[in-house]
Amino acid sequence: MDKKNNEKKTTVKKEDAKKQEEKTFSKVSPKEKNEKQYTSVKAAASTLDDKEEVKGKVTIETKSNKKYGKWVALVVTILVVALIIVGIVFFVKTPYFAVMKVFNGLKSGNIGTVSGYVSYDTLMDSLVEGLNTGDSMSDLEKNCFSEFKYKINSFKVEGDTATVTVETTNKNFRNALTKWTQTIYQRFISGNEISNDQGITLLNEYLSDESIGTMSVTKDLKLVKVENKWQLQIDDNLKDAIFPGLSEVVNSIDALTTK
């Protein structure tokens, strides 16, 4: 019985406390209530503003980084292009470039390019001096360089002179010219004259004969700078680099004629 009375008293106390709390809240003025609501709303708005500010900063920083990245890429591109241009300008003024232009010109039959760095006529005269005539010569020129290959190993510049070391492979002119001179000599001593055109045609036939084979040589080519442009010097090394074995035949003929 006492236990039930205690529970009722406890329940009454809780109800009284609740009523007292409601009375206290009801005593708060409308102004105070508004101020509390305003403070709550302001705090929420402040939180949103902070978030928007952070978001704005991130957006601005992202745009700034992208813009900076574009400028860096542009500057790098300009520098690369400038270096390439400088490299090209430097390269075309080297003796390496001069030799490359001559050899490529010989392979492609571009006489104009070759003549910009060496006397093409003088070069061909060293092969068939006095026999430079007609269509037969044109065919011979094509045949001379149809198998021409080269590799530039190095070059050295000393003031206005330079040396370019090359490896070349071409038809074996020593074998072809030896056969050619022997045939001409036999016809000469037998009293059978041979015309210039016939001589060119005969040499062309021997150069077309696969049995003559090929020859590879390594030579040091000399160049001289003339009016700020490198020019190849025609000597035995250049002749042998282009016509492998030529100097051997020429020297043999000169030795026979001087006896």
Short mmCIF file of the C-alpha atoms (twelve columns), coordinates in Angstrom:
data_MODEL
# 
_entry.id   MODEL 
# 
loop_
_atom_site.group_PDB 
_atom_site.id 
_atom_site.type_symbol 
_atom_site.label_atom_id 
_atom_site.label_alt_id 
_atom_site.label_comp_id 
_atom_site.label_asym_id 
_atom_site.label_seq_id 
_atom_site.Cartn_x 
_atom_site.Cartn_y 
_atom_site.Cartn_z 
_atom_site.pdbx_PDB_model_num 
ATOM 1   C CA . MET A 1   0.000   0.000  0.000    1 
ATOM 2   C CA . ASP A 2   2.814   2.377  0.914    1 
ATOM 3   C CA . LYS A 3   4.554   1.507  -2.334   1 
ATOM 4   C CA . LYS A 4   1.568   2.556  -4.411   1 
ATOM 5   C CA . ASN A 5   1.266   5.823  -2.492   1 
ATOM 6   C CA . ASN A 6   4.964   6.576  -3.205   1 
ATOM 7   C CA . GLU A 7   4.515   5.957  -6.944   1 
ATOM 8   C CA . LYS A 8   1.512   8.313  -7.010   1 
ATOM 9   C CA . LYS A 9   3.541   11.013 -5.256   1 
ATOM 10  C CA . THR A 10  6.390   10.589 -7.758   1 
ATOM 11  C CA . THR A 11  3.971   10.866 -10.687  1 
ATOM 12  C CA . VAL A 12  2.412   14.014 -9.180   1 
ATOM 13  C CA . LYS A 13  5.853   15.591 -8.746   1 
ATOM 14  C CA . LYS A 14  6.792   14.921 -12.405  1 
ATOM 15  C CA . GLU A 15  3.533   16.412 -13.616  1 
ATOM 16  C CA . ASP A 16  4.036   19.451 -11.392  1 
ATOM 17  C CA . ALA A 17  7.593   19.919 -12.775  1 
ATOM 18  C CA . LYS A 18  6.344   19.707 -16.337  1 
ATOM 19  C CA . LYS A 19  3.607   22.261 -15.657  1 
ATOM 20  C CA . GLN A 20  6.173   24.557 -14.052  1 
ATOM 21  C CA . GLU A 21  8.438   24.309 -17.149  1 
ATOM 22  C CA . GLU A 22  5.530   25.120 -19.454  1 
ATOM 23  C CA . LYS A 23  4.649   28.137 -17.286  1 
ATOM 24  C CA . THR A 24  8.273   29.323 -17.437  1 
ATOM 25  C CA . PHE A 25  8.428   28.994 -21.269  1 
ATOM 26  C CA . SER A 26  5.078   30.780 -21.600  1 
ATOM 27  C CA . LYS A 27  6.533   33.711 -19.657  1 
ATOM 28  C CA . VAL A 28  9.191   34.256 -22.395  1 
ATOM 29  C CA . SER A 29  8.269   37.323 -24.405  1 
ATOM 30  C CA . PRO A 30  7.633   37.130 -28.204  1 
ATOM 31  C CA . LYS A 31  10.668  39.377 -28.714  1 
ATOM 32  C CA . GLU A 32  12.943  36.912 -26.932  1 
ATOM 33  C CA . LYS A 33  11.469  34.077 -28.941  1 
ATOM 34  C CA . ASN A 34  12.163  35.978 -32.202  1 
ATOM 35  C CA . GLU A 35  15.698  36.739 -31.095  1 
ATOM 36  C CA . LYS A 36  16.333  33.059 -30.426  1 
ATOM 37  C CA . GLN A 37  14.860  32.100 -33.762  1 
ATOM 38  C CA . TYR A 38  16.934  34.841 -35.497  1 
ATOM 39  C CA . THR A 39  20.101  33.620 -33.782  1 
ATOM 40  C CA . SER A 40  19.378  30.072 -34.911  1 
ATOM 41  C CA . VAL A 41  18.666  31.148 -38.487  1 
ATOM 42  C CA . LYS A 42  21.753  33.398 -38.549  1 
ATOM 43  C CA . ALA A 43  23.954  30.534 -37.358  1 
ATOM 44  C CA . ALA A 44  22.574  28.311 -40.081  1 
ATOM 45  C CA . ALA A 45  23.079  31.048 -42.705  1 
ATOM 46  C CA . SER A 46  26.616  31.646 -41.472  1 
ATOM 47  C CA . THR A 47  27.372  27.965 -41.934  1 
ATOM 48  C CA . LEU A 48  26.003  28.090 -45.488  1 
ATOM 49  C CA . ASP A 49  28.029  31.252 -46.240  1 
ATOM 50  C CA . ASP A 50  31.176  29.550 -45.007  1 
ATOM 51  C CA . LYS A 51  30.481  26.611 -47.255  1 
ATOM 52  C CA . GLU A 52  29.790  28.877 -50.250  1 
ATOM 53  C CA . GLU A 53  32.988  30.851 -49.536  1 
ATOM 54  C CA . VAL A 54  35.063  27.671 -49.414  1 
ATOM 55  C CA . LYS A 55  33.418  26.455 -52.595  1 
ATOM 56  C CA . GLY A 56  34.100  29.813 -54.238  1 
ATOM 57  C CA . LYS A 57  37.745  29.709 -53.226  1 
ATOM 58  C CA . VAL A 58  38.128  26.185 -54.592  1 
ATOM 59  C CA . THR A 59  36.526  27.245 -57.887  1 
ATOM 60  C CA . ILE A 60  38.756  30.326 -58.184  1 
ATOM 61  C CA . GLU A 61  41.880  28.331 -57.297  1 
ATOM 62  C CA . THR A 62  40.949  25.626 -59.825  1 
ATOM 63  C CA . LYS A 63  40.460  28.187 -62.606  1 
ATOM 64  C CA . SER A 64  43.695  29.911 -61.614  1 
ATOM 65  C CA . ASN A 65  45.613  26.610 -61.712  1 
ATOM 66  C CA . LYS A 66  44.201  25.761 -65.144  1 
ATOM 67  C CA . LYS A 67  45.137  29.192 -66.462  1 
ATOM 68  C CA . TYR A 68  48.644  28.878 -65.003  1 
ATOM 69  C CA . GLY A 69  48.990  25.417 -66.546  1 
ATOM 70  C CA . LYS A 70  48.052  26.757 -69.981  1 
ATOM 71  C CA . TRP A 71  50.667  29.513 -69.722  1 
ATOM 72  C CA . VAL A 72  53.335  27.022 -68.663  1 
ATOM 73  C CA . ALA A 73  52.453  24.733 -71.587  1 
ATOM 74  C CA . LEU A 74  52.591  27.699 -73.986  1 
ATOM 75  C CA . VAL A 75  55.996  28.831 -72.700  1 
ATOM 76  C CA . VAL A 76  57.395  25.291 -72.917  1 
ATOM 77  C CA . THR A 77  56.083  24.923 -76.482  1 
ATOM 78  C CA . ILE A 78  57.671  28.219 -77.532  1 
ATOM 79  C CA . LEU A 79  61.010  27.207 -75.998  1 
ATOM 80  C CA . VAL A 80  60.954  23.817 -77.729  1 
ATOM 81  C CA . VAL A 81  60.144  25.389 -81.101  1 
ATOM 82  C CA . ALA A 82  62.884  27.985 -80.598  1 
ATOM 83  C CA . LEU A 83  65.437  25.278 -79.770  1 
ATOM 84  C CA . ILE A 84  64.418  23.294 -82.849  1 
ATOM 85  C CA . ILE A 85  64.819  26.362 -85.073  1 
ATOM 86  C CA . VAL A 86  68.215  27.157 -83.575  1 
ATOM 87  C CA . GLY A 87  69.264  23.519 -84.043  1 
ATOM 88  C CA . ILE A 88  68.191  23.532 -87.687  1 
ATOM 89  C CA . VAL A 89  69.973  26.817 -88.382  1 
ATOM 90  C CA . PHE A 90  73.132  25.461 -86.775  1 
ATOM 91  C CA . PHE A 91  72.889  22.103 -88.579  1 
ATOM 92  C CA . VAL A 92  72.529  23.551 -92.093  1 
ATOM 93  C CA . LYS A 93  75.760  25.482 -91.560  1 
ATOM 94  C CA . THR A 94  77.838  22.426 -90.667  1 
ATOM 95  C CA . PRO A 95  80.211  20.498 -92.971  1 
ATOM 96  C CA . TYR A 96  78.161  17.402 -92.095  1 
ATOM 97  C CA . PHE A 97  75.156  18.974 -93.824  1 
ATOM 98  C CA . ALA A 98  77.217  19.909 -96.899  1 
ATOM 99  C CA . VAL A 99  78.438  16.321 -97.401  1 
ATOM 100 C CA . MET A 100 74.946  14.971 -96.808  1 
ATOM 101 C CA . LYS A 101 73.481  17.305 -99.452  1 
ATOM 102 C CA . VAL A 102 76.120  16.318 -102.013 1 
ATOM 103 C CA . PHE A 103 75.719  12.592 -101.489 1 
ATOM 104 C CA . ASN A 104 71.924  12.735 -101.431 1 
ATOM 105 C CA . GLY A 105 72.019  14.863 -104.574 1 
ATOM 106 C CA . LEU A 106 74.177  12.282 -106.344 1 
ATOM 107 C CA . LYS A 107 71.806  9.480  -105.345 1 
ATOM 108 C CA . SER A 108 68.709  11.360 -106.522 1 
ATOM 109 C CA . GLY A 109 70.319  12.881 -109.627 1 
ATOM 110 C CA . ASN A 110 69.817  16.434 -108.356 1 
ATOM 111 C CA . ILE A 111 72.786  18.120 -110.058 1 
ATOM 112 C CA . GLY A 112 71.731  21.569 -108.893 1 
ATOM 113 C CA . THR A 113 71.987  20.578 -105.232 1 
ATOM 114 C CA . VAL A 114 75.368  18.911 -105.736 1 
ATOM 115 C CA . SER A 115 76.735  21.951 -107.572 1 
ATOM 116 C CA . GLY A 116 75.951  24.113 -104.562 1 
ATOM 117 C CA . TYR A 117 78.746  22.398 -102.623 1 
ATOM 118 C CA . VAL A 118 81.144  21.002 -105.232 1 
ATOM 119 C CA . SER A 119 81.790  21.288 -108.964 1 
ATOM 120 C CA . TYR A 120 79.717  18.453 -110.410 1 
ATOM 121 C CA . ASP A 121 81.296  18.713 -113.871 1 
ATOM 122 C CA . THR A 122 84.804  18.512 -112.442 1 
ATOM 123 C CA . LEU A 123 83.763  15.518 -110.384 1 
ATOM 124 C CA . MET A 124 82.400  13.637 -113.394 1 
ATOM 125 C CA . ASP A 125 85.395  14.629 -115.551 1 
ATOM 126 C CA . SER A 126 87.604  12.780 -113.103 1 
ATOM 127 C CA . LEU A 127 85.796  9.617  -114.159 1 
ATOM 128 C CA . VAL A 128 85.495  10.148 -117.922 1 
ATOM 129 C CA . GLU A 129 87.616  13.130 -118.837 1 
ATOM 130 C CA . GLY A 130 86.893  14.315 -122.375 1 
ATOM 131 C CA . LEU A 131 83.992  11.878 -122.877 1 
ATOM 132 C CA . ASN A 132 81.203  14.063 -121.509 1 
ATOM 133 C CA . THR A 133 78.683  13.788 -124.330 1 
ATOM 134 C CA . GLY A 134 74.996  13.222 -125.075 1 
ATOM 135 C CA . ASP A 135 72.380  10.867 -123.704 1 
ATOM 136 C CA . SER A 136 74.923  8.143  -123.066 1 
ATOM 137 C CA . MET A 137 76.496  10.310 -120.368 1 
ATOM 138 C CA . SER A 138 73.109  10.806 -118.736 1 
ATOM 139 C CA . ASP A 139 72.579  7.047  -118.562 1 
ATOM 140 C CA . LEU A 140 76.063  6.596  -117.162 1 
ATOM 141 C CA . GLU A 141 75.443  9.160  -114.422 1 
ATOM 142 C CA . LYS A 142 72.349  7.288  -113.269 1 
ATOM 143 C CA . ASN A 143 74.235  3.997  -113.336 1 
ATOM 144 C CA . CYS A 144 77.156  5.411  -111.369 1 
ATOM 145 C CA . PHE A 145 75.037  6.135  -108.288 1 
ATOM 146 C CA . SER A 146 72.280  3.523  -108.460 1 
ATOM 147 C CA . GLU A 147 73.885  1.542  -105.628 1 
ATOM 148 C CA . PHE A 148 75.610  4.381  -103.794 1 
ATOM 149 C CA . LYS A 149 75.318  4.282  -100.002 1 
ATOM 150 C CA . TYR A 150 77.058  6.317  -97.348  1 
ATOM 151 C CA . LYS A 151 77.441  6.879  -93.633  1 
ATOM 152 C CA . ILE A 152 78.951  9.971  -92.031  1 
ATOM 153 C CA . ASN A 153 81.005  8.924  -89.003  1 
ATOM 154 C CA . SER A 154 82.264  12.266 -87.718  1 
ATOM 155 C CA . PHE A 155 83.371  15.765 -88.606  1 
ATOM 156 C CA . LYS A 156 85.925  18.197 -87.234  1 
ATOM 157 C CA . VAL A 157 86.045  21.941 -87.785  1 
ATOM 158 C CA . GLU A 158 89.184  24.058 -87.519  1 
ATOM 159 C CA . GLY A 159 88.406  27.630 -88.438  1 
ATOM 160 C CA . ASP A 160 87.448  27.771 -92.118  1 
ATOM 161 C CA . THR A 161 88.500  24.194 -92.831  1 
ATOM 162 C CA . ALA A 162 86.850  20.923 -91.872  1 
ATOM 163 C CA . THR A 163 87.314  17.183 -92.173  1 
ATOM 164 C CA . VAL A 164 84.387  14.787 -92.529  1 
ATOM 165 C CA . THR A 165 84.997  11.057 -92.144  1 
ATOM 166 C CA . VAL A 166 82.661  8.935  -94.263  1 
ATOM 167 C CA . GLU A 167 82.061  5.302  -95.108  1 
ATOM 168 C CA . THR A 168 80.755  4.708  -98.615  1 
ATOM 169 C CA . THR A 169 79.714  1.717  -100.676 1 
ATOM 170 C CA . ASN A 170 79.273  1.749  -104.438 1 
ATOM 171 C CA . LYS A 171 79.949  -0.325 -107.501 1 
ATOM 172 C CA . ASN A 172 83.533  -1.479 -107.784 1 
ATOM 173 C CA . PHE A 173 84.876  1.119  -110.201 1 
ATOM 174 C CA . ARG A 174 88.341  -0.407 -110.073 1 
ATOM 175 C CA . ASN A 175 87.057  -3.604 -111.702 1 
ATOM 176 C CA . ALA A 176 84.806  -1.785 -114.171 1 
ATOM 177 C CA . LEU A 177 87.468  0.738  -115.209 1 
ATOM 178 C CA . THR A 178 90.136  -1.947 -115.525 1 
ATOM 179 C CA . LYS A 179 88.000  -3.878 -118.009 1 
ATOM 180 C CA . TRP A 180 87.084  -0.663 -119.787 1 
ATOM 181 C CA . THR A 181 90.672  0.558  -120.253 1 
ATOM 182 C CA . GLN A 182 91.842  -2.876 -121.404 1 
ATOM 183 C CA . THR A 183 89.134  -2.988 -124.085 1 
ATOM 184 C CA . ILE A 184 89.907  0.528  -125.289 1 
ATOM 185 C CA . TYR A 185 93.628  -0.217 -125.406 1 
ATOM 186 C CA . GLN A 186 93.099  -3.407 -127.408 1 
ATOM 187 C CA . ARG A 187 90.939  -1.567 -129.911 1 
ATOM 188 C CA . PHE A 188 93.480  1.219  -130.141 1 
ATOM 189 C CA . ILE A 189 96.440  -1.026 -130.925 1 
ATOM 190 C CA . SER A 190 94.335  -2.938 -133.460 1 
ATOM 191 C CA . GLY A 191 93.550  0.300  -135.239 1 
ATOM 192 C CA . ASN A 192 89.852  0.372  -134.328 1 
ATOM 193 C CA . GLU A 193 88.967  3.887  -133.254 1 
ATOM 194 C CA . ILE A 194 86.328  4.406  -130.605 1 
ATOM 195 C CA . SER A 195 84.168  7.525  -130.350 1 
ATOM 196 C CA . ASN A 196 83.400  9.384  -127.165 1 
ATOM 197 C CA . ASP A 197 79.826  8.165  -127.191 1 
ATOM 198 C CA . GLN A 198 80.980  4.574  -127.749 1 
ATOM 199 C CA . GLY A 199 83.423  4.906  -124.871 1 
ATOM 200 C CA . ILE A 200 80.665  6.090  -122.527 1 
ATOM 201 C CA . THR A 201 78.351  3.289  -123.656 1 
ATOM 202 C CA . LEU A 202 81.093  0.716  -123.113 1 
ATOM 203 C CA . LEU A 203 81.826  1.962  -119.591 1 
ATOM 204 C CA . ASN A 204 78.125  1.926  -118.809 1 
ATOM 205 C CA . GLU A 205 77.956  -1.718 -119.881 1 
ATOM 206 C CA . TYR A 206 80.791  -2.692 -117.558 1 
ATOM 207 C CA . LEU A 207 79.206  -0.799 -114.658 1 
ATOM 208 C CA . SER A 208 75.968  -2.707 -115.284 1 
ATOM 209 C CA . ASP A 209 77.802  -6.018 -115.062 1 
ATOM 210 C CA . GLU A 210 77.034  -7.489 -111.632 1 
ATOM 211 C CA . SER A 211 80.270  -9.462 -111.713 1 
ATOM 212 C CA . ILE A 212 82.263  -6.301 -110.912 1 
ATOM 213 C CA . GLY A 213 80.791  -6.366 -107.406 1 
ATOM 214 C CA . THR A 214 80.821  -3.502 -104.923 1 
ATOM 215 C CA . MET A 215 83.498  -1.822 -102.834 1 
ATOM 216 C CA . SER A 216 83.344  -0.095 -99.459  1 
ATOM 217 C CA . VAL A 217 85.862  2.529  -98.346  1 
ATOM 218 C CA . THR A 218 86.415  4.925  -95.449  1 
ATOM 219 C CA . LYS A 219 87.757  8.341  -96.386  1 
ATOM 220 C CA . ASP A 220 88.467  11.736 -94.836  1 
ATOM 221 C CA . LEU A 221 86.914  14.466 -96.945  1 
ATOM 222 C CA . LYS A 222 88.249  18.015 -96.887  1 
ATOM 223 C CA . LEU A 223 86.009  21.081 -96.902  1 
ATOM 224 C CA . VAL A 224 86.684  24.805 -96.988  1 
ATOM 225 C CA . LYS A 225 84.290  27.553 -95.976  1 
ATOM 226 C CA . VAL A 226 83.709  29.996 -98.830  1 
ATOM 227 C CA . GLU A 227 81.425  32.979 -98.204  1 
ATOM 228 C CA . ASN A 228 80.068  31.321 -95.071  1 
ATOM 229 C CA . LYS A 229 79.256  28.090 -96.943  1 
ATOM 230 C CA . TRP A 230 81.132  24.798 -96.835  1 
ATOM 231 C CA . GLN A 231 82.566  23.547 -100.132 1 
ATOM 232 C CA . LEU A 232 83.919  20.051 -100.768 1 
ATOM 233 C CA . GLN A 233 87.457  19.845 -102.093 1 
ATOM 234 C CA . ILE A 234 87.929  17.485 -105.042 1 
ATOM 235 C CA . ASP A 235 90.873  15.206 -104.289 1 
ATOM 236 C CA . ASP A 236 91.617  11.482 -104.451 1 
ATOM 237 C CA . ASN A 237 89.733  10.864 -101.206 1 
ATOM 238 C CA . LEU A 238 86.525  12.394 -102.542 1 
ATOM 239 C CA . LYS A 239 86.868  10.638 -105.886 1 
ATOM 240 C CA . ASP A 240 87.399  7.278  -104.190 1 
ATOM 241 C CA . ALA A 241 84.530  7.880  -101.767 1 
ATOM 242 C CA . ILE A 242 82.186  8.359  -104.732 1 
ATOM 243 C CA . PHE A 243 83.907  6.086  -107.295 1 
ATOM 244 C CA . PRO A 244 85.627  3.402  -105.175 1 
ATOM 245 C CA . GLY A 245 88.858  2.214  -106.795 1 
ATOM 246 C CA . LEU A 246 89.066  5.069  -109.314 1 
ATOM 247 C CA . SER A 247 92.375  6.478  -108.054 1 
ATOM 248 C CA . GLU A 248 94.051  3.060  -108.287 1 
ATOM 249 C CA . VAL A 249 93.216  2.755  -112.000 1 
ATOM 250 C CA . VAL A 250 94.156  6.362  -112.749 1 
ATOM 251 C CA . ASN A 251 97.476  6.016  -110.944 1 
ATOM 252 C CA . SER A 252 98.211  2.789  -112.835 1 
ATOM 253 C CA . ILE A 253 97.515  4.467  -116.176 1 
ATOM 254 C CA . ASP A 254 99.658  7.469  -115.246 1 
ATOM 255 C CA . ALA A 255 102.505 5.129  -114.296 1 
ATOM 256 C CA . LEU A 256 102.339 3.400  -117.692 1 
ATOM 257 C CA . THR A 257 102.191 6.600  -119.711 1 
ATOM 258 C CA . THR A 258 105.155 8.181  -117.943 1 
ATOM 259 C CA . LYS A 259 107.497 5.278  -118.670 1 
# 
